[in-house]
Amino acid sequence: MRRPSRSALWRMEKAIMREQKNDILQGTLALLVLKTLASNKRLHGYAITAHIQRASAELLRVEEGSLYPALHRMEQEGLLRAEWGVTEKNREARFYSLTAKGRKQLAQEEESWARLTEGVNRVMRYA
């Protein structure tokens, strides 16, 4: 069996890193959405992105192409409840709210985030 070339190995490594980065971002996005919905009764997608952007002092921006698949996935997992409603601009939209399972998941995500940031901070101090 032939060994892969260096360029093939590099491409495979980049693909793995991209997948891992997406997993991290996806988990972070889920945490932000769950936390946003815990602070508000129900919000439609655009309101969720606006809240995250406003609460982060414009440092974080959630793109629609990332948000809506995440909302759908979290709804399928039973973390969110979605129902149709009318926005303040009189448009139909899906409004999302947390389920009991979503609140439990939020607590786990917050603990995980605290451990991650503590670990990163420790490395930053000693590196």
Backbone bond lengths (Angstrom), bond angles and torsions (degrees), N, CA, C in turn:
res aa  C-N    CA-C-N  psi(-1)  N-CA   C-N-CA  omega(-1)  CA-C   N-CA-C  phi
1 M - - - 1.448 - - 1.530 109.12 -
2 R 1.329 116.01 134.19 1.462 121.47 -178.77 1.509 112.21 -77.16
3 R 1.319 115.80 143.62 1.468 120.48 175.12 1.519 108.85 -78.74
4 P 1.331 117.09 143.13 1.465 119.37 176.66 1.522 110.60 -66.59
5 S 1.327 116.51 148.59 1.460 121.29 178.30 1.527 109.72 -68.41
6 R 1.320 115.20 165.56 1.465 119.33 177.94 1.518 111.21 -59.94
7 S 1.336 116.71 -41.84 1.467 119.23 -178.90 1.527 110.88 -66.12
8 A 1.323 116.90 -35.45 1.475 119.59 177.45 1.530 110.01 -67.18
9 L 1.329 116.62 -41.66 1.467 120.10 177.69 1.519 110.73 -63.28
10 W 1.333 116.28 -41.56 1.468 120.64 179.24 1.522 110.27 -62.15
11 R 1.343 117.85 -43.74 1.468 121.00 179.03 1.532 110.95 -63.31
12 M 1.342 116.16 -40.60 1.468 119.53 178.88 1.531 110.06 -64.45
13 E 1.337 116.92 -42.80 1.462 120.83 179.23 1.527 110.81 -62.40
14 K 1.324 116.95 -42.74 1.470 120.59 178.55 1.526 110.68 -63.16
15 A 1.336 117.53 -39.89 1.468 121.17 179.56 1.525 110.16 -64.24
16 I 1.324 117.24 -41.80 1.467 121.07 178.21 1.517 110.00 -64.03
17 M 1.338 116.97 -44.20 1.464 120.28 179.40 1.526 110.31 -62.74
18 R 1.330 117.16 -39.56 1.461 120.75 179.38 1.522 110.03 -63.26
19 E 1.354 116.57 -43.27 1.463 120.16 178.11 1.516 110.55 -61.79
20 Q 1.331 117.50 -43.89 1.456 120.54 179.87 1.522 110.28 -64.76
21 K 1.317 117.27 -41.62 1.468 120.81 179.65 1.519 109.52 -62.28
22 N 1.334 117.19 -42.87 1.458 120.26 178.62 1.521 111.18 -62.63
23 D 1.325 117.20 -38.84 1.465 120.13 177.81 1.519 110.32 -61.57
24 I 1.311 116.85 -44.04 1.459 120.75 179.75 1.520 109.70 -63.73
25 L 1.324 116.52 -46.99 1.459 120.00 179.82 1.514 111.06 -62.98
26 Q 1.334 116.24 -40.83 1.457 119.89 179.97 1.530 110.47 -62.36
27 G 1.319 117.25 -43.08 1.462 120.63 177.77 1.514 112.00 -64.54
28 T 1.328 116.56 -38.63 1.453 120.53 178.23 1.519 110.58 -66.78
29 L 1.326 116.39 -41.88 1.460 120.62 178.69 1.529 110.14 -61.45
30 A 1.328 116.99 -43.37 1.465 120.29 178.52 1.524 110.26 -59.46
31 L 1.323 117.43 -44.19 1.464 121.35 178.30 1.525 110.62 -59.71
32 L 1.325 117.38 -46.08 1.467 120.96 -179.13 1.527 111.81 -63.85
33 V 1.320 116.75 -40.97 1.463 120.39 179.36 1.526 110.44 -67.14
34 L 1.329 116.91 -46.61 1.470 120.13 179.89 1.528 110.58 -60.47
35 K 1.320 117.04 -44.11 1.466 120.80 -179.79 1.526 111.07 -65.07
36 T 1.318 116.26 -41.10 1.471 120.95 178.16 1.517 110.55 -60.74
37 L 1.320 116.66 -45.00 1.469 119.86 -178.43 1.524 112.08 -73.40
38 A 1.333 117.50 -24.28 1.467 120.01 176.89 1.526 109.85 -69.90
39 S 1.333 116.64 -29.00 1.468 121.59 -178.83 1.524 112.70 -85.31
40 N 1.313 116.53 -15.52 1.464 122.18 -176.43 1.522 108.59 -130.21
41 K 1.304 117.76 149.15 1.469 120.14 -178.34 1.519 111.89 -64.52
42 R 1.334 117.12 -59.78 1.456 121.54 178.03 1.519 108.88 -150.88
43 L 1.317 114.30 141.37 1.460 119.98 -179.03 1.520 109.98 -139.08
44 H 1.323 115.99 150.73 1.463 119.82 171.58 1.525 107.69 -88.54
45 G 1.330 116.41 168.72 1.459 121.48 -173.22 1.510 114.93 -53.89
46 Y 1.334 116.70 -47.99 1.462 119.10 -178.67 1.529 110.87 -62.05
47 A 1.322 117.40 -38.97 1.466 120.94 179.35 1.530 110.82 -65.72
48 I 1.330 117.24 -33.35 1.466 120.62 176.95 1.522 109.61 -64.60
49 T 1.338 116.85 -48.25 1.466 119.50 179.75 1.524 111.31 -63.54
50 A 1.324 116.98 -40.16 1.472 120.48 179.73 1.522 110.60 -64.06
51 H 1.329 117.31 -40.50 1.469 120.65 179.45 1.530 110.73 -63.76
52 I 1.334 116.87 -45.71 1.466 120.54 -179.45 1.526 110.04 -62.02
53 Q 1.310 116.42 -43.14 1.460 119.99 -179.98 1.526 110.96 -65.04
54 R 1.312 116.66 -44.88 1.471 121.14 -179.16 1.531 110.80 -67.06
55 A 1.336 117.42 -45.60 1.464 121.31 -177.85 1.531 111.94 -65.68
56 S 1.334 117.08 -27.22 1.468 120.42 -179.95 1.522 112.03 -91.81
57 A 1.318 117.20 11.83 1.471 122.41 -177.70 1.533 110.24 55.87
58 E 1.337 114.54 41.87 1.474 122.16 176.84 1.536 113.47 70.03
59 L 1.335 118.87 10.84 1.463 120.84 179.60 1.527 112.30 -79.86
60 L 1.327 117.20 -28.04 1.456 121.92 -179.21 1.516 109.84 -113.80
61 R 1.314 114.34 137.98 1.455 119.92 177.57 1.525 108.13 -134.59
62 V 1.307 116.84 124.64 1.454 121.65 -179.30 1.523 108.31 -103.04
63 E 1.313 115.57 121.33 1.457 121.19 -179.91 1.530 109.85 -81.31
64 E 1.330 115.79 147.84 1.461 120.93 179.13 1.522 111.55 -56.87
65 G 1.334 116.44 -38.40 1.461 120.91 -179.09 1.521 113.35 -63.59
66 S 1.318 117.45 -19.66 1.466 121.94 175.54 1.520 110.69 -97.08
67 L 1.329 116.43 -39.46 1.461 120.59 -173.56 1.523 113.02 -66.28
68 Y 1.322 117.67 -52.83 1.461 119.48 -171.40 1.529 113.72 -65.85
69 P 1.339 118.99 -39.55 1.471 117.22 172.70 1.535 112.41 -62.62
70 A 1.338 116.67 -36.87 1.471 120.15 178.44 1.522 110.69 -66.04
71 L 1.335 117.20 -43.20 1.470 120.51 177.67 1.526 110.60 -60.93
72 H 1.321 116.24 -44.16 1.468 120.52 179.66 1.528 110.74 -61.99
73 R 1.340 116.38 -45.55 1.461 120.78 179.56 1.529 111.00 -61.57
74 M 1.338 116.55 -44.11 1.466 119.87 -178.92 1.530 110.94 -67.96
75 E 1.317 116.89 -32.52 1.470 119.69 175.18 1.531 109.73 -66.76
76 Q 1.325 116.89 -43.62 1.465 121.29 178.85 1.534 111.56 -62.48
77 E 1.322 116.51 -32.77 1.466 121.45 179.46 1.524 112.32 -80.45
78 G 1.330 116.66 -4.64 1.456 120.69 178.60 1.525 114.30 82.88
79 L 1.341 116.95 13.77 1.464 120.83 -179.76 1.524 111.65 -83.91
80 L 1.336 115.53 -27.46 1.456 122.00 -178.53 1.522 110.36 -125.94
81 R 1.303 114.61 154.16 1.464 122.51 171.90 1.525 105.38 -113.73
82 A 1.334 117.53 136.56 1.461 120.78 179.11 1.521 109.24 -123.56
83 E 1.318 114.39 139.35 1.464 119.35 176.26 1.520 108.53 -147.88
84 W 1.317 114.97 150.59 1.458 120.14 179.99 1.519 110.12 -75.51
85 G 1.320 115.14 144.15 1.457 121.43 177.66 1.515 109.08 -157.09
86 V 1.307 116.12 -174.22 1.457 122.47 -178.64 1.526 108.65 -116.09
87 T 1.335 116.20 130.91 1.458 121.69 -179.41 1.519 110.69 -75.80
88 E 1.335 115.25 173.11 1.460 121.01 177.29 1.529 111.61 -64.21
89 K 1.347 116.52 -17.63 1.472 120.75 176.91 1.529 111.07 -97.79
90 N 1.331 115.27 16.90 1.460 122.82 175.93 1.534 113.56 63.63
91 R 1.333 116.01 35.93 1.460 121.48 177.05 1.517 109.19 -114.29
92 E 1.333 115.83 146.41 1.462 119.29 176.27 1.517 109.75 -74.35
93 A 1.308 115.80 138.80 1.464 121.39 178.64 1.524 108.41 -156.07
94 R 1.324 114.57 159.98 1.470 119.63 174.04 1.524 107.70 -86.01
95 F 1.325 114.84 129.69 1.457 121.62 178.03 1.526 108.14 -105.30
96 Y 1.331 115.80 137.07 1.465 122.20 -175.91 1.519 110.31 -112.92
97 S 1.326 114.46 143.76 1.461 121.07 174.64 1.525 108.14 -142.63
98 L 1.329 115.37 160.36 1.470 120.90 -179.88 1.522 111.40 -78.53
99 T 1.312 115.06 144.44 1.460 120.80 170.23 1.530 106.94 -97.46
100 A 1.325 116.25 174.61 1.471 119.93 176.12 1.529 110.01 -60.52
101 K 1.328 116.05 -39.56 1.471 120.45 177.77 1.528 110.25 -63.75
102 G 1.333 117.13 -36.31 1.459 121.75 177.84 1.517 111.91 -65.56
103 R 1.334 116.58 -39.03 1.473 119.89 177.71 1.531 111.02 -65.46
104 K 1.322 116.00 -39.63 1.460 120.43 177.84 1.534 110.02 -65.18
105 Q 1.317 116.31 -42.32 1.466 121.06 178.64 1.527 110.75 -64.05
106 L 1.321 117.04 -38.78 1.461 121.11 178.06 1.530 110.28 -58.85
107 A 1.309 117.36 -44.74 1.472 120.67 179.32 1.526 110.37 -60.27
108 Q 1.326 117.20 -42.08 1.467 120.73 178.46 1.526 111.22 -66.18
109 E 1.328 116.07 -41.90 1.471 120.70 179.76 1.530 110.82 -64.24
110 E 1.327 116.97 -39.44 1.471 120.07 179.30 1.525 110.78 -65.23
111 E 1.330 117.45 -40.94 1.473 120.59 177.22 1.518 110.73 -63.04
112 S 1.314 116.17 -43.98 1.461 121.63 179.80 1.524 110.65 -63.05
113 W 1.332 116.65 -42.36 1.474 121.34 178.46 1.526 110.76 -63.16
114 A 1.317 117.16 -41.33 1.467 120.79 179.74 1.527 110.36 -62.44
115 R 1.337 117.44 -42.02 1.469 120.57 178.17 1.526 110.86 -64.78
116 L 1.329 116.35 -43.66 1.458 120.55 -179.58 1.522 111.22 -61.92
117 T 1.317 117.09 -48.88 1.470 119.67 -177.61 1.530 111.09 -67.62
118 E 1.325 117.36 -33.32 1.465 119.47 175.94 1.526 110.06 -63.91
119 G 1.322 116.73 -44.34 1.455 120.81 178.42 1.514 112.31 -62.08
120 V 1.321 117.24 -45.55 1.472 121.19 178.16 1.515 110.54 -61.87
121 N 1.331 117.59 -43.73 1.466 120.94 179.22 1.520 111.82 -61.39
122 R 1.326 116.82 -40.03 1.455 120.07 178.73 1.538 110.98 -62.69
123 V 1.319 116.22 -44.64 1.451 120.13 178.72 1.519 110.78 -62.71
124 M 1.316 117.10 -42.81 1.458 121.25 -179.64 1.521 112.09 -62.35
125 R 1.328 116.79 -33.97 1.473 120.53 -179.86 1.528 111.67 -73.90
126 Y 1.346 117.16 -35.15 1.462 120.51 -172.78 1.506 114.45 -103.31
127 A 1.289 118.33 -8.53 1.472 119.85 -176.82 1.514 111.33 -81.62
